[in-house]
Amino acid sequence: LAEDVTIAYQPTAFSGLTLAYNAKSEAEVDDVLAHVARLGGTIIKPAQKVYWGGYSGYFKDLDGHVFEVAYNPFWEFDAQDNLLV
């Protein structure tokens, strides 16, 4: 995970854990990251196409927690935004 985030594992900088926000489109990933930046979060890895076929980026919040914002084109959601399996 540290390689994908582009931060070396260090307990004081990156604990090896991220939380994920699953977006419903690439545009939503871009919108969320732009909103985070406006609120003072740090964009760690700008959104980009990723090896598994999706689109994602990472940010660090004001408390130092790392989040991934990702779109998976292989997932489907119902009308209430629940993941269909």
N, C-alpha and C positions, 0 to 999 in steps of 0.2 A: 504494500500500500504506500509506503514512503516513496518508492520510485514513481508511482503514478501521481502522487501529490506534488512531487518535486521538492520535498523537504526531507533532509536526512533525519533518521530517528534519533531524537534527543529528548529525554524526559522534560527538559525545560522549554523546548521549542516545538516538538511534535511527539505526542505520546503513542502514536501508532493507531489511533482511533479517529474516525470521522463520523459525523452524522450526515445523512443524505436527505436531500429534498428532491423528490421525484417529480419532475415537470412533465407536462403533456405535450410539449413541443420544443424545438430548438429556440424559437423566439421567446418562450417563457424562461428558458435558461438564461438567455441574454438579459431579459427584463429583470429577473431576480438579482443577477450579479450587478447590474447597473444600480438597482435600488440599494443593495448592500453598500456599494461604493459611496453613494450619496449620503448614507447614514454613518459613514466613517469606518466601515469594515475594510479589511485589506484583501484585495484580490491576490491570491497566491498563484493560481494558474488560470489564465483566461479561458473561456469556453472554447472548445475545439472538438473536431471529430476524434473519436477514440477507437482504439484497436478492436474493440468488441462490437463495433457498429453503431454505437450511440454518440452522444454529444454531451460533454460535461466540462465543468470548471470547478475550482475550489476557492473558498475564501476563509479568512480567519475573522471571527467576531471580536468585539471589543474586550472580551474576557480571555481571548486567546484560543477559543475552541475552533477546530477546523471542520468546515462543512463542505460537502460535495453537492452541487446542483447538477442533476443529470436528467437527460431525456433518453429513454430506451424505446426505439421505434418498434420493438418486438412485443411490447406490452400493450394491452387494451384495458380501458377503464369503462365502468358503467356510468349511468347518468348521475350518480352520487360521488363520482371520482374514486370508487373502490376498484382495486386491481382485479381484473378477471383472470382466473387461473385455469 
